[in-house]
Amino acid sequence: MSRVKAPAPPLGAEAREVAYPAKPLDLREVARRYRRTQYVNLAMPFVLLALWQVLAEAGALDPRFFSAPTTIVRTLWTMAGDGALWTAIGATGQRALIGFVIGAVAGALIGVAAARSWIVRAVVNPIVAATYPVPKIALLPVLLLIFGTGDTSIYLVVAISVFYVVLMNTVAGVSNIPVIFQDVARTLDVKGYRYLRTIAIPGALPVIFASLRTSWGIALVIDVAAEFTSSDTGLGRMILNSWQVFDIDSMYAGLVVTALLGWLSFLVIDLLERVLIPWRRGVDG
């Protein structure tokens, strides 16, 4: 009589058990990875500036169109001494930050409401679908017509640009909470505001912070572009005025300061993310 063989285990089942053993999170290794990442983040701008300087010294860049970093630093020193640089940074930073906060708060609140309520989602979806493709900077003439030149128009065009990014990412983050968290909430009868506070918003925070990082860059871009025509102060106006009189050194100084402002802001957002979402440290390093 022939023997009946037991069914073989699924192919790769044993390999999966061996390949992915559960192990505790090594917080020291996470901290080391984070420090290494920060060192690279801090070093890269200086590496790029050094490469730029080498190319300028070697004559690979035409000095009529590309100022050397050392020349830009001297220009920035002069502008910082007479106060023009700080005035421009303050004006641009204020406008970008106010518009960013307005747009981010509105986008997050409406995004959470749209993710949790089918009525709000039904109202918001067609409006977003119809208006999102419109270039936001193209709305500036409409805002100028209504509010005139000045900070109000810039605040609003920045806020509108940020609003869409945060709104869509918040809806995606809250709507895609892992099923296991939703099952736990149903088991414990967690509903309403308590669900938002303990499940939905914490679960969506990584996606929301990713949208904040992206939208802050957009806020700076839109703010500087709007300052070309809608303000007499700010980094955008400084760059435009320098181009008009062919002051290349000052033009590049404005561009470099804008880039540094964005870079430092990203570091601040990353720090806030580590503080507010500590459970992501083991994932992002």
MARTOR-65556 format. One record per residue (C-alpha): chain; x, y, z. Coordinates in nm, 2 decimals. Layout:
BEGIN
  cadena       u       v       w
       A       X       Y       Z
...
end
This chain:
BEGIN
  cadena       u       v       w
       A    0.00    0.00    0.00
       A    0.15    0.34   -0.10
       A    0.19    0.61    0.16
       A    0.00    0.93    0.14
       A    0.24    1.23    0.16
       A    0.15    1.53    0.37
       A    0.10    1.84    0.17
       A    0.41    2.05    0.13
       A    0.42    2.39    0.30
       A    0.36    2.69    0.07
       A    0.67    2.78   -0.13
       A    0.88    3.03    0.05
       A    0.69    3.01    0.38
       A    0.99    2.89    0.58
       A    1.22    3.15    0.40
       A    0.99    3.43    0.50
       A    1.00    3.32    0.87
       A    1.38    3.32    0.85
       A    1.43    3.63    0.64
       A    1.21    3.86    0.85
       A    1.27    3.78    1.22
       A    1.11    4.02    1.46
       A    1.37    4.23    1.64
       A    1.35    4.52    1.88
       A    1.41    4.87    1.75
       A    1.77    4.98    1.81
       A    1.72    5.35    1.92
       A    2.09    5.41    1.91
       A    2.12    5.30    1.55
       A    1.82    5.52    1.46
       A    1.99    5.82    1.63
       A    2.31    5.75    1.44
       A    2.13    5.73    1.11
       A    1.95    6.05    1.19
       A    2.28    6.23    1.27
       A    2.44    6.10    0.95
       A    2.15    6.23    0.75
       A    2.17    6.57    0.91
       A    2.54    6.59    0.85
       A    2.49    6.52    0.48
       A    2.20    6.77    0.47
       A    2.42    7.04    0.63
       A    2.72    6.96    0.41
       A    2.55    6.95    0.06
       A    2.49    7.33    0.02
       A    2.86    7.40    0.10
       A    2.97    7.13   -0.14
       A    2.77    7.28   -0.42
       A    2.90    7.63   -0.34
       A    3.26    7.50   -0.35
       A    3.20    7.33   -0.69
       A    3.05    7.66   -0.81
       A    3.35    7.85   -0.69
       A    3.59    7.61   -0.86
       A    3.41    7.64   -1.19
       A    3.41    8.02   -1.16
       A    3.78    8.03   -1.08
       A    3.86    7.80   -1.37
       A    3.68    8.02   -1.61
       A    3.42    7.76   -1.70
       A    3.14    8.01   -1.60
       A    3.11    8.35   -1.77
       A    3.14    8.62   -1.50
       A    2.90    8.84   -1.68
       A    2.62    8.59   -1.62
       A    2.74    8.38   -1.32
       A    2.89    8.55   -1.02
       A    3.14    8.36   -0.81
       A    3.02    8.26   -0.46
       A    3.29    8.47   -0.30
       A    3.16    8.77   -0.49
       A    2.81    8.69   -0.38
       A    2.92    8.66   -0.01
       A    3.09    9.01   -0.03
       A    2.76    9.15   -0.18
       A    2.56    8.99    0.09
       A    2.79    9.13    0.36
       A    2.74    9.48    0.22
       A    2.37    9.44    0.20
       A    2.35    9.30    0.55
       A    2.55    9.60    0.67
       A    2.31    9.86    0.53
       A    2.00    9.66    0.64
       A    1.86    9.60    0.29
       A    1.91    9.23    0.32
       A    1.73    9.19    0.65
       A    1.44    9.40    0.53
       A    1.40    9.18    0.22
       A    1.42    8.86    0.42
       A    1.17    8.98    0.68
       A    0.92    9.09    0.42
       A    0.94    8.77    0.22
       A    0.94    8.55    0.53
       A    0.64    8.72    0.68
       A    0.43    8.70    0.36
       A    0.52    8.34    0.30
       A    0.46    8.23    0.66
       A    0.12    8.41    0.69
       A   -0.01    8.27    0.36
       A    0.13    7.93    0.44
       A   -0.04    7.91    0.78
       A   -0.38    8.03    0.64
       A   -0.37    7.78    0.36
       A   -0.23    7.49    0.57
       A   -0.49    7.53    0.85
       A   -0.78    7.56    0.61
       A   -0.66    7.27    0.40
       A   -0.61    7.04    0.70
       A   -0.95    7.12    0.86
       A   -1.15    7.08    0.53
       A   -0.94    6.77    0.44
       A   -1.03    6.60    0.77
       A   -1.39    6.69    0.73
       A   -1.40    6.57    0.37
       A   -1.23    6.24    0.47
       A   -1.49    6.17    0.75
       A   -1.81    6.31    0.59
       A   -1.95    6.20    0.25
       A   -2.15    6.52    0.23
       A   -1.85    6.74    0.27
       A   -1.65    6.52    0.02
       A   -1.94    6.54   -0.23
       A   -1.93    6.92   -0.21
       A   -1.55    6.96   -0.21
       A   -1.45    6.71   -0.48
       A   -1.60    6.88   -0.79
       A   -1.48    7.22   -0.68
       A   -1.12    7.09   -0.63
       A   -1.13    6.90   -0.95
       A   -1.24    7.21   -1.15
       A   -1.01    7.46   -0.98
       A   -0.69    7.27   -0.90
       A   -0.55    7.27   -1.26
       A   -0.56    7.65   -1.27
       A   -0.21    7.78   -1.22
       A   -0.23    7.96   -0.88
       A    0.00    8.25   -0.98
       A   -0.25    8.32   -1.26
       A   -0.50    8.41   -0.99
       A   -0.28    8.70   -0.88
       A   -0.43    8.95   -1.14
       A   -0.78    8.87   -1.01
       A   -0.67    8.92   -0.65
       A   -0.49    9.25   -0.75
       A   -0.82    9.36   -0.91
       A   -1.01    9.29   -0.59
       A   -0.77    9.38   -0.32
       A   -0.52    9.60   -0.50
       A   -0.14    9.58   -0.47
       A    0.00    9.50   -0.13
       A    0.04    9.22    0.11
       A   -0.32    9.10    0.12
       A   -0.31    8.98   -0.24
       A    0.02    8.80   -0.18
       A   -0.12    8.64    0.14
       A   -0.41    8.50   -0.05
       A   -0.23    8.37   -0.36
       A    0.02    8.19   -0.13
       A   -0.27    8.06    0.09
       A   -0.46    7.93   -0.21
       A   -0.15    7.75   -0.35
       A   -0.08    7.58   -0.01
       A   -0.45    7.50    0.05
       A   -0.48    7.25   -0.24
       A   -0.17    7.05   -0.15
       A   -0.25    7.02    0.22
       A   -0.62    6.94    0.15
       A   -0.56    6.65   -0.09
       A   -0.29    6.50    0.12
       A   -0.50    6.53    0.44
       A   -0.79    6.35    0.27
       A   -0.56    6.08    0.15
       A   -0.39    6.04    0.49
       A   -0.71    6.02    0.69
       A   -0.89    5.80    0.44
       A   -0.61    5.55    0.43
       A   -0.57    5.47    0.80
       A   -0.45    5.11    0.83
       A   -0.73    4.86    0.87
       A   -0.60    4.73    1.19
       A   -0.64    5.07    1.36
       A   -0.99    5.10    1.23
       A   -1.07    4.75    1.37
       A   -0.93    4.85    1.71
       A   -1.14    5.17    1.71
       A   -1.46    4.97    1.63
       A   -1.38    4.71    1.90
       A   -1.33    4.98    2.16
       A   -1.62    5.19    2.03
       A   -1.40    5.49    1.95
       A   -1.60    5.74    1.75
       A   -1.64    6.11    1.66
       A   -1.39    6.35    1.80
       A   -1.21    6.08    2.00
       A   -1.15    5.88    1.68
       A   -1.01    6.19    1.52
       A   -0.78    6.27    1.81
       A   -0.65    5.92    1.88
       A   -0.67    5.74    1.54
       A   -0.73    5.95    1.23
       A   -0.51    6.25    1.29
       A   -0.21    6.07    1.44
       A   -0.23    5.81    1.16
       A   -0.24    6.08    0.89
       A    0.03    6.30    1.04
       A    0.32    6.15    0.83
       A    0.13    6.23    0.51
       A    0.02    6.57    0.63
       A    0.38    6.66    0.72
       A    0.50    6.55    0.38
       A    0.24    6.79    0.23
       A    0.36    7.07    0.46
       A    0.71    7.03    0.34
       A    0.61    7.04   -0.02
       A    0.36    7.33    0.03
       A    0.62    7.54    0.21
       A    0.84    7.52   -0.09
       A    0.55    7.62   -0.31
       A    0.47    7.91   -0.07
       A    0.82    8.05   -0.11
       A    0.80    8.02   -0.49
       A    0.46    8.19   -0.52
       A    0.56    8.46   -0.27
       A    0.88    8.55   -0.45
       A    0.70    8.55   -0.79
       A    0.42    8.76   -0.66
       A    0.67    9.02   -0.52
       A    0.79    9.08   -0.87
       A    0.47    9.28   -0.95
       A    0.28    9.33   -0.62
       A    0.53    9.47   -0.38
       A    0.81    9.72   -0.34
       A    0.99    9.50   -0.08
       A    1.10    9.14   -0.04
       A    1.35    8.91   -0.20
       A    1.15    8.88   -0.52
       A    1.15    9.26   -0.57
       A    1.52    9.27   -0.49
       A    1.59    9.01   -0.75
       A    1.38    9.19   -1.02
       A    1.53    9.53   -0.95
       A    1.88    9.38   -0.97
       A    1.80    9.22   -1.30
       A    1.66    9.54   -1.44
       A    1.99    9.73   -1.37
       A    2.21    9.43   -1.46
       A    2.34    9.41   -1.10
       A    2.42    9.04   -1.14
       A    2.59    9.01   -0.80
       A    2.28    9.14   -0.61
       A    2.05    8.92   -0.82
       A    2.24    8.61   -0.73
       A    2.26    8.72   -0.37
       A    1.88    8.73   -0.36
       A    1.86    8.39   -0.52
       A    2.11    8.23   -0.28
       A    1.93    8.38    0.02
       A    1.59    8.25   -0.10
       A    1.75    7.90   -0.14
       A    1.90    7.92    0.21
       A    1.57    8.03    0.35
       A    1.40    7.73    0.20
       A    1.67    7.49    0.31
       A    1.67    7.61    0.67
       A    1.29    7.60    0.68
       A    1.29    7.24    0.56
       A    1.53    7.15    0.85
       A    1.28    7.32    1.09
       A    0.99    7.12    0.95
       A    1.19    6.79    0.97
       A    1.27    6.87    1.34
       A    0.90    6.94    1.41
       A    0.81    6.61    1.25
       A    1.05    6.42    1.47
       A    0.91    6.59    1.78
       A    0.54    6.55    1.69
       A    0.57    6.20    1.52
       A    0.83    6.02    1.73
       A    0.70    5.68    1.62
       A    0.83    5.75    1.26
       A    1.20    5.77    1.38
       A    1.25    5.40    1.33
       A    1.11    5.41    0.98
       A    1.27    5.72    0.84
       A    1.59    5.70    1.04
end
